[in-house]
Amino acid sequence: MPQRFSHIVALLARTASVAACLILLAGLLAAPARADRIKDLASIQGVRANQLIGYGLVVGLDGSGDQVRQSPFTQQSLTNMLSQLGVTVPQGTNMQVKNVAAVMVTARLPAFARPGQTVDVVVSSMGNAKSLRGGTLLMTPLKGADGQVYALAQGNLLVGGAGAQAGGSSVQVNQLNGGIISNGAIIERAVPTTFAQDGLINLELNTSDFSVTDRIVAALNSELGAGTATALDARLVQLRGPLDPTGQTRFLSRVENVRVNLPPARAKVIINARTGSVVMNRTVTIEEAAIAYGNLSVVISRQQEVSQPDTPFGGGQTVVADSTQIEMRSDAGTIHRVATSANLADVVQALNALGATPQDLLSILQTLKSAGALRADLEII
């Protein structure tokens, strides 16, 4: 009986060990390594949008349009529009219209757009109109860089701001001199999009990096076959796809969804000198260094003092004299030791230990870079 019990215990132990291994293996399979899709890292050369621009008039404003004296082009545009509609305005007529505003209309013509499709437009006042809220954009041709009309825009504006004024006081929330028209432009002319020539398609990476390019080429050749991708430089990858347009669409669909394990990014610290903000990526490291910093300020104070004679009947006069005092203040600047930081968490902890203000931190990082202790590219914007 005891021998049979020992065999049962051994069998249960082996079963538990196998179960633990299976659970560990399932956990590893359920958590694949993080990888990025090629569609998030690169774009297809030749597949791009085009900018459109036009000049138009917004009508229907509640007395918040352009003033004729400060914006004479508004009256001229209105006169030309009325003449095209068969309305003749006597020459020299001074039209006092407060419900009209001259605007610039912009839009983006996406790739593969066809006539009849609609796109959003942005309408911005170019005169001295107080608000475009409640206005309607009249038919406005939108032209490309070649001067050709590619779309026509018209519709009611959507202005996100609000404002009110009375008795010389006013309050305003957000911008009132700009708005959008959702699907406000109809495309009238298509732009040919060519992205393949003899089956060769180029991928443009979002950033120039030889390591990323090499990983993308290896992933594509592994997924789609050897010789499919070739790196031309640090930013351009050439693909050899099918000659049939239908096959090219299916081929690019597979290319965009191929996942790539990226190498660590180049260490970089971005400093915004205007706002005092500092942003760094996870590959930034700091070598051991000693830092001393302090604040020096000069205070100049000026005050008036009254000077009176020593004796009441000495013949002197009471005068007011200016007294100026100059004081120099210097905060204690102690030397702080910064240990070597191997990862971003250690870098943040080391910089926080200094107790420096954001403005002081900007100077400290620049000095660390000059001393060779900051292992990162420093970019000031």
C-alpha positions in Angstrom: 0.0 0.0 0.0 2.7 2.6 0.8 4.6 1.7 -2.5 1.4 2.2 -4.6 0.9 5.6 -2.8 4.5 6.7 -3.7 3.9 5.8 -7.4 0.7 7.9 -7.4 2.5 10.9 -5.8 5.3 10.7 -8.5 2.7 10.5 -11.3 0.9 13.6 -9.9 4.2 15.5 -9.6 5.1 14.7 -13.3 1.6 15.7 -14.3 1.8 19.0 -12.4 5.2 19.7 -14.0 3.9 19.1 -17.5 0.9 21.3 -16.8 3.1 24.1 -15.6 5.2 23.9 -18.7 2.1 24.0 -20.9 0.8 27.1 -19.1 4.1 28.8 -19.5 4.3 27.9 -23.2 0.7 29.2 -23.7 1.6 32.4 -22.1 4.6 32.9 -24.4 2.5 32.1 -27.4 -0.3 34.5 -26.3 2.1 37.4 -25.9 3.9 37.9 -29.3 6.7 40.3 -29.6 5.6 43.8 -30.4 6.0 44.7 -34.0 4.9 47.7 -36.2 3.1 47.4 -39.5 4.9 48.8 -42.6 1.9 51.0 -43.3 2.7 52.9 -40.1 6.4 53.2 -41.0 6.4 54.1 -44.7 4.3 55.4 -47.5 4.0 54.4 -51.2 5.8 56.8 -53.5 3.4 58.6 -55.8 0.4 58.2 -53.5 -0.1 61.7 -52.2 -2.7 64.4 -51.7 -2.7 67.8 -53.4 -3.5 71.2 -52.0 -6.4 73.3 -53.4 -7.2 77.0 -52.8 -9.9 79.4 -53.8 -11.3 82.9 -53.1 -15.0 83.3 -52.3 -17.7 85.2 -50.5 -19.6 84.3 -47.4 -23.2 85.7 -47.1 -25.9 85.6 -44.6 -23.9 87.0 -41.7 -25.7 88.8 -38.9 -24.1 92.2 -39.4 -20.6 90.9 -38.6 -19.2 91.0 -42.2 -16.5 93.1 -43.7 -16.5 96.9 -43.5 -16.3 98.4 -47.0 -13.8 101.1 -46.2 -11.3 98.7 -44.6 -12.0 95.8 -47.1 -12.6 97.4 -50.6 -12.0 94.0 -52.3 -15.2 92.6 -50.8 -17.3 95.2 -52.5 -15.4 94.7 -55.8 -16.0 90.9 -55.6 -19.6 91.4 -54.8 -20.1 93.7 -57.8 -18.4 91.2 -60.1 -20.5 88.3 -58.8 -23.8 90.3 -59.3 -22.8 91.2 -62.8 -22.3 87.6 -63.7 -25.8 86.9 -62.3 -27.3 89.6 -64.5 -27.5 92.3 -61.8 -26.0 95.6 -62.9 -24.7 97.9 -60.1 -24.3 101.6 -61.1 -20.7 102.6 -61.2 -19.6 104.5 -58.1 -22.3 103.0 -55.9 -21.1 102.6 -52.3 -22.8 99.4 -51.1 -23.0 99.3 -47.3 -23.2 95.6 -46.9 -22.5 94.2 -43.5 -23.6 90.6 -44.1 -20.9 89.7 -46.6 -17.3 88.6 -46.0 -14.4 87.8 -48.3 -12.8 84.5 -47.4 -10.1 82.1 -48.5 -11.1 78.5 -49.0 -8.6 75.6 -48.8 -9.0 71.8 -49.2 -6.9 68.7 -49.8 -7.5 66.6 -52.9 -6.7 63.0 -51.8 -5.1 60.4 -54.0 -7.3 58.3 -56.3 -10.1 60.9 -55.9 -12.7 60.8 -58.7 -15.2 63.4 -60.0 -18.3 63.5 -57.9 -16.7 62.7 -54.6 -16.7 65.2 -51.8 -14.0 66.6 -49.5 -14.0 68.9 -46.5 -13.1 72.5 -46.9 -11.7 75.1 -44.5 -13.0 78.7 -44.8 -11.0 81.6 -43.3 -11.8 85.3 -43.3 -9.3 87.6 -45.0 -11.0 90.9 -44.2 -12.1 92.5 -41.0 -15.2 90.5 -40.4 -16.1 90.0 -36.8 -17.6 86.5 -37.2 -18.5 84.0 -39.9 -21.0 82.2 -37.7 -24.2 81.4 -39.5 -22.8 82.3 -42.9 -23.1 80.5 -46.2 -20.2 80.1 -48.7 -21.2 80.8 -52.3 -19.9 78.7 -55.1 -16.1 78.9 -55.1 -13.8 77.2 -57.6 -10.8 75.6 -56.0 -7.6 75.5 -58.0 -4.4 73.5 -57.8 -0.8 74.7 -58.2 -1.2 74.5 -62.0 -4.1 77.0 -62.0 -6.7 74.4 -63.1 -10.0 74.0 -61.2 -10.3 70.7 -59.5 -13.3 71.2 -57.2 -16.2 73.5 -56.4 -17.1 74.4 -52.8 -20.4 75.7 -51.4 -22.4 75.3 -48.3 -23.2 76.4 -44.7 -20.3 77.0 -42.4 -19.7 75.3 -39.1 -18.0 77.7 -36.7 -16.9 76.2 -33.4 -16.6 79.5 -31.5 -19.1 81.7 -29.8 -19.1 85.4 -28.7 -21.2 88.2 -27.4 -20.7 91.9 -26.8 -22.7 94.7 -25.2 -22.0 98.1 -23.6 -18.4 98.1 -24.7 -17.7 94.7 -23.1 -17.2 91.5 -25.1 -16.5 87.8 -24.5 -15.4 85.2 -27.0 -14.7 81.5 -26.9 -12.4 80.1 -29.6 -12.0 81.6 -33.1 -15.0 83.1 -34.9 -13.2 84.0 -38.2 -12.8 80.5 -39.5 -14.9 77.4 -40.0 -15.3 74.2 -42.0 -17.8 72.8 -44.3 -18.1 69.0 -44.1 -18.1 67.5 -47.6 -18.4 71.0 -48.8 -16.5 70.6 -52.1 -17.4 68.4 -55.0 -14.4 67.1 -57.1 -14.7 68.0 -60.8 -11.4 66.7 -62.1 -9.2 63.7 -61.1 -5.5 63.8 -60.7 -3.7 60.7 -62.2 -1.9 58.7 -59.6 1.1 56.6 -60.8 2.8 54.5 -58.2 4.1 51.5 -60.2 6.3 51.3 -63.3 7.0 48.0 -64.9 6.0 46.3 -61.6 8.5 48.4 -59.6 7.1 50.2 -56.5 9.0 52.4 -54.1 8.4 52.6 -50.4 9.4 55.9 -48.7 10.2 55.5 -45.0 8.9 58.2 -42.6 12.4 58.6 -41.2 15.9 58.0 -42.6 17.4 55.0 -40.7 19.6 52.3 -42.2 18.7 49.9 -39.4 14.9 50.3 -39.9 15.4 49.9 -43.7 17.3 46.7 -43.3 14.7 45.3 -40.9 11.9 46.2 -43.4 13.7 44.6 -46.3 14.4 41.4 -44.3 10.7 41.2 -43.2 9.4 41.7 -46.7 11.7 39.1 -48.3 10.8 36.6 -45.5 7.1 37.1 -45.9 6.8 37.6 -49.7 9.8 35.8 -51.1 13.5 36.5 -51.6 14.2 39.3 -54.0 10.9 41.1 -53.4 12.5 44.1 -51.6 15.7 45.9 -52.1 17.1 48.9 -50.1 18.2 51.8 -52.3 19.2 54.1 -49.5 18.4 54.8 -45.9 14.8 55.9 -46.8 13.8 54.2 -50.0 12.9 50.6 -50.5 12.1 49.2 -54.0 9.6 46.4 -54.3 9.2 44.1 -57.3 5.5 43.5 -57.7 3.2 42.0 -60.3 2.6 43.8 -63.6 -1.2 43.4 -63.4 -2.9 46.4 -61.7 -5.3 44.1 -59.9 -2.4 42.0 -58.6 -0.6 45.2 -57.5 -3.4 46.2 -55.3 -3.5 42.8 -53.6 0.3 42.8 -53.4 0.5 46.2 -51.7 -2.2 45.1 -49.2 0.0 42.3 -48.1 3.0 44.6 -48.0 1.3 47.2 -45.7 0.3 44.6 -43.2 3.8 43.0 -42.8 5.0 43.5 -39.3 8.6 44.6 -38.5 10.5 44.4 -35.2 12.2 47.7 -35.0 15.6 48.3 -33.5 16.1 50.8 -30.7 15.6 54.4 -31.9 18.4 56.9 -32.0 18.8 58.6 -28.6 17.3 62.1 -28.8 16.3 64.9 -26.5 13.9 67.6 -27.7 13.9 70.9 -25.9 11.2 73.5 -26.5 12.9 76.8 -25.4 9.6 78.7 -25.5 7.6 76.5 -23.2 10.5 75.0 -21.2 9.4 71.4 -22.0 11.8 68.6 -22.4 11.0 65.3 -24.1 13.4 62.3 -24.4 13.1 58.8 -25.8 13.9 55.6 -24.0 17.4 55.2 -25.4 18.8 58.3 -23.7 21.6 57.6 -21.2 23.8 59.8 -19.0 27.4 59.2 -18.0 28.7 60.0 -14.6 29.2 63.7 -14.1 29.2 66.5 -11.5 26.9 69.5 -11.9 26.8 72.8 -10.1 24.2 75.5 -10.7 22.9 78.5 -9.0 20.9 81.7 -9.5 22.3 85.2 -9.6 19.9 88.2 -9.5 20.5 91.9 -9.2 17.8 94.0 -7.5 17.6 97.8 -8.0 15.2 99.6 -5.7 14.5 103.3 -5.8 12.6 105.3 -3.2 12.2 109.0 -2.3 13.5 110.4 1.1 12.7 113.7 2.7 15.7 115.8 3.8 15.0 118.5 6.5 17.4 121.1 8.0 19.1 120.5 11.3 17.7 123.6 13.0 14.2 125.1 12.5 15.5 128.6 11.9 18.7 127.8 10.1 17.4 129.0 6.8 17.5 125.6 5.2 14.7 124.1 3.1 13.0 120.7 3.2 13.7 118.8 0.0 12.8 115.4 -1.5 15.7 113.4 -2.7 15.8 110.1 -4.6 17.7 107.2 -3.0 18.8 104.2 -5.1 19.9 100.9 -3.7 21.5 98.1 -5.6 21.6 94.6 -4.1 23.0 91.5 -5.6 21.6 88.1 -4.5 23.2 84.8 -5.3 21.6 81.4 -4.3 23.9 78.7 -3.1 25.2 76.6 -6.0 26.2 73.2 -4.7 27.8 70.4 -6.7 25.6 67.4 -7.4 26.9 64.1 -8.5 25.0 62.4 -11.3 25.6 58.6 -11.5 25.7 56.7 -14.8 22.1 56.1 -16.0 21.6 53.0 -18.2 17.9 53.5 -19.0 15.2 56.3 -19.2 13.9 55.7 -15.7 17.4 56.2 -14.2 17.8 59.4 -16.3 14.6 60.8 -15.0 15.4 59.9 -11.5 18.9 61.5 -11.7 17.5 64.8 -13.2 14.7 65.0 -10.7 17.3 64.6 -7.9 18.9 67.8 -8.9 15.8 69.8 -8.0 16.3 72.2 -10.9 13.6 74.2 -12.5 12.6 73.5 -16.1 14.6 76.5 -17.3 17.7 75.3 -15.3 17.2 71.9 -16.8 17.5 73.2 -20.3 21.0 74.7 -19.5 22.0 71.6 -17.6 21.2 69.3 -20.5 23.1 71.5 -22.9 26.1 71.6 -20.7 26.0 67.8 -20.2 25.9 67.4 -24.0 28.9 69.7 -24.4 30.8 67.8 -21.7 30.1 64.5 -23.5 28.1 63.1 -20.6 24.7 63.1 -22.4 24.5 60.2 -24.8 21.8 61.6 -27.1 21.2 64.1 -29.9 20.1 67.4 -28.5 17.5 69.3 -30.6 16.2 72.7 -29.7 12.9 73.9 -31.3 
